[in-house]
């Protein structure tokens, strides 16, 4: 049995409770309000709702490039770099990125993994023993579902993904697809595929939002990557008003996969409350992937992040939720549990 004490951000609303979390056999046994001298902040560990970890072989390679030049299949810089990387190089690069993610509080990532079954296997190998469990949306032939957790499509304007959608239905696994990143033309076709997850939705309009709400499709947004590629700002407020919205960091070659930076960007540049942002970085991604984490309550998996609330950076913060969302960095991390 283990106890984590301090200010605990409890439940769906992240209510700050002075007390402790009791952990036993990897589960939260109890959350107790009690006197404590600890200045730590205990919160759910992060779930990064959209990554491309293979891009770890090409960090900063796309500086100054457009969306098509940087990442569009099949001939962009990204795909040329992936094709040129040998397997050992790819696995090593992804493992180092996963280690960074663990140190900065992330315990799972919903990753769009290129290169078919071989790419999915490479990510499984990279994640061994790191403490970050990727939820892999595979690519290529539907046979990738023998290895991956679901299928991740590039976009409805790129190809006909009906066979892949059908394979996911047969196997009972999720189908995810990029939509509304360069423009709105691929959003309705993506929704026709009845996906379990849409990614980006930068150019979503009212007619798209109404369909999203009707179909109950969650969305992963990646505001920093959208800014780097100059495709616009996702309408996060409107998206939240219609469905579940989770936060992702997108391509590793564009930005480091820091959920602290993604949260601060969302909180400071969009019409969204700090508690909503924290939920986007934790519970929302966990719900999308069916993970038993993201919320601190008895019975849940003990996937927890402990911050030093008395660090030079966080000392003097008047609201622990705002401190986590707007100010905290990886340097404030004391422990990642689970």
N, C-alpha and C positions, 0 to 999 in steps of 0.2 A: 504493500500500500504506500502511496505517495500523496503528499499534500502540497498544493501550490497556493500561496497566500498573497494577498494584496487587494487591489481593486479589480474585481472580476466583472467582465462585461457579459451579463447573463441573458439567456433567452433570445427570442426573435428580435426584441427591441434593444438589446445590448444595454440593459439597465446596469449602471455601475453599482456594485455591491461590495462593501468592505467585508472581506471574509476569506474563504478558501474553497478550493476545488479538491475533492478527494478522488484519487484515481486508483483503480485496482484492476489488474489484468487487462490494461489497455482501454478500460471503459471508465466513464465518469460515474462514480459511485454516489456522490452527493455534492451539492453546492450549498455551503453553509455561511450564513452571516455571523461574523464574530469579530472581536477586537483583534487587530493585528498591527504590528509595527512596520510591516513590509510596505515599501513604496512601489512594488512591482505592479504592472498592469497585465492581467491575464485575459486573453481573447482567443477566439477560434483561429486556428491557422488558416492561411489563405488557400483558396482554390482558384487557380488562374484559368479562366474560362476559354481562352483561345491563344494557342502558341503554334509556332512553326519551329520546332527545336532543331531540325536539320540545318537551318540557316546559321547554326553556330559555326559552320565552316567558312562563313563569309561576313563576319562582323564588320560593319561600316562600309562594305563594298558598294552599297547602293546610294551613297551620299550624292544628292543632286539629281537622281534619276526620277523619271515619272513612274507611275504605277505599272504601266505596261513594260517599260524598260527594266524595272526592278524585279517584278514578281510574276508577271503573267505567263502562264504556260503556253507553249512548251519551250520557247527560245529566249526567255529573259535571262538576265545576269544570274539570278538565283538558281534557275534550273541548269544553266551551264556549269555553275560552281558545284552544284550537287552531283552532276554527272561526272565531273572531273575528280571528285574526292574519293579516295579509296576507303574501304570499309573501316579499317582501323582508325583512320583519321576522323571519319564521321562519328564513330562510337565515342572516341576520346573527346571530341569537341562537344558532343551532346552531354556526356557525363559531366564535364566541367561546368556547363551551363546549369545542369540539374543540381550540382553541388552549390552553386551560387544561389539558386532558388531556395534550396533547403535552408541555407544560412540566413536568408532574408525572409523566412517565415512561410514559405509555400510548401504544402504537402501533397498537392496533386495539380496536374495541368491537363486540360482538354486539348490534346495536340493533333493537328492536321499533319499526318506523316506522309511524305511523298515516297515514291519508289516502290510501291506495291508491298507484297509480303516481305521482301528483303528489307525494306525500309522499316516496317513495323518490328521485325525481329531485331534490327539494329538498335532501335529505341528501347526495346525490352532489355537487351543486354546492357545498354548504357545506364539504365536505371537500377540495375542490380546493386543492392547494398547502399544506395545513396540516401534513401529516406523520402524520396518523392515518387509517388506512384502515378505514372501517366495514364490517362484514359485516352486510348489511341483511336482516332478516326483515320482509318486507312484509306488508300487510294488505289487507282488502277483497276484491275480485274476484280469482280466480286469475290474471288477466292481469297482476297486479302482478309476477309472476315473469319477465315480459319485462324488468323493470328491477332487481328485487331479487335477492338471493342465495339466498333461501329464504322460507318463509312463517312468520309469527309470530301464533299465535292467542291471543285474550284468555283463553279458558277454556272447558272442555267444557260448563259449565252455561249459557254465554251463547248458544251457537248449535251447529248441526250442521256440523262442519268436514270432512265426508267428501269433498266435492268438492275442497277445497283440499289435503287429504292426497293425494288421487288425482292432482292436478295436479303435486304435488311428486314423486311416484313416477314419473310420465311423464317429467319433466324431469331426474330424478336430482339433485334439490336437497333440502336438509333442511327438515323440518317441525318447528317448535318450538311449545310451548304452556305457558301458565301453569297450575299445578296446586297444590292444597293450600295456597292462601294464606289465604282466610278460614276454610276448614274442609276436611275430607277428602272431601266428597261428589263433587268433580270429578276425583279422582285416578284411580280405575279407568276412568271414561269417557275420560280423557286417554290412559291407557295402551292402551286399545282402538284408538286411532288410530296406534299404533306410532311414536311420535315419535322424532326424533333428539336432542331436547333437552327436558327439563322445567325449568321455572323456579319456584323457591320451595320447594315441598314442606315447608312449615312444619308441617303436620299429618300428615305421613306416619307410618303405623303399620307394624307388622311385615308384615302381609299386602301392603302396598304396596311395602315394601322388597324383599320376596322377588320380586315381579313385576319391579321395576326391575332387580334383579340378573339374573333370568332373561332379560330382554329387552335387557340391557346398555345401558340408557338413561342418559346422563350428566345431571347436574343442575347448574343455576346457582343459587346461594344469594345472598341480599342481606340480611344481618342488620341493617344500619342502617335500611334502609327498612322492614323488618318491625317494628322497634322504634318508628319514628316513627308508623306506622299502627296500632300496638298489636294486631297479629295473632298475636303469639307469637314463639318462638325456633325456628329450624329445627334439627332434630336432626343437626347437622353430623357428629358422631362416627359415628352410625349410618349416615348417608348415605355417608360415606367408606368404611365397612366393607363397603358393597355395590356401589359404583360410582364412576366419576370424578365429582368435584365441583369446580366452578369458582366463582370469586368475581365478583360483579357489584355495581354501585352503584345500579341501578334508576333511578327517576324523578329527573330533574335538579331538578324543583321541590321535592323532598323533601330531597335531600342533594347536595353538590357531588360530582362524579365523581372523587374522590380514592381511588386504590387503597391509598395509605398508610393512610388512615383506616379503610378497610374491612378491611385486614389486621390493624391493631392491634385493632379490635373483635373480629374472629374469634379472634385469638390470646389475648386477655385475658378473653373471656367464654365461651369454648367449650372443650370437651375435645379440643383439636387441637394437634399439635406445630407449632413454628414453620416447619419445613421443609415440612410439609403445607400450611400456609397460603401459603407462597411459591409452591408448585406450583399451588395453586388460583388464584393471581393471575397466573400466567405460562403454564406448559406446558399446564395443563388447558383453559383457554379456547382456546389455540392448537390443541390436538388436536380440540376440538369443531368448530371452524370450518375445519379442514384447513389451518391456516397453518404454514408452515415456520419457526417461531420458538419462543420460550419456553424453550429449552435452549441453553446455551453448549457447543457441540462442533463440531469441524471439519466443514465441509460445510453447516452450517445458515446460514440468513439471518442477517446481522449486525444484528439488532434488539436493541440493547443500551442499558442505562442505567448511567451513571457517577455515583456519589455521592461527595461529599467526606467521606471517613472521618475527616478531621481538623477537621470543622466544629465549632463550639461545641456543637452538639447531639449529634454522634456520637462526638466525641473521648472516649477512655477506655472505649468499649464492648468487652467481653471476647469477644463472639461476633458475627461480622459478619452471620450470618443473623438472629439475634435483633434486632440493631440495625436491620436493614432492615425487618423485619416489625413490631416493636413500637415503634420510636422515630423512624425517619426520617420526614421531611416533604418537601414540595416545595422547601423552602428549602435542602435538602441536595443537590439535583440540580445536577450540573455540566454534563452533556451527555446528550442522547438521540440515539442513533445508529441510522440505518436508517429 
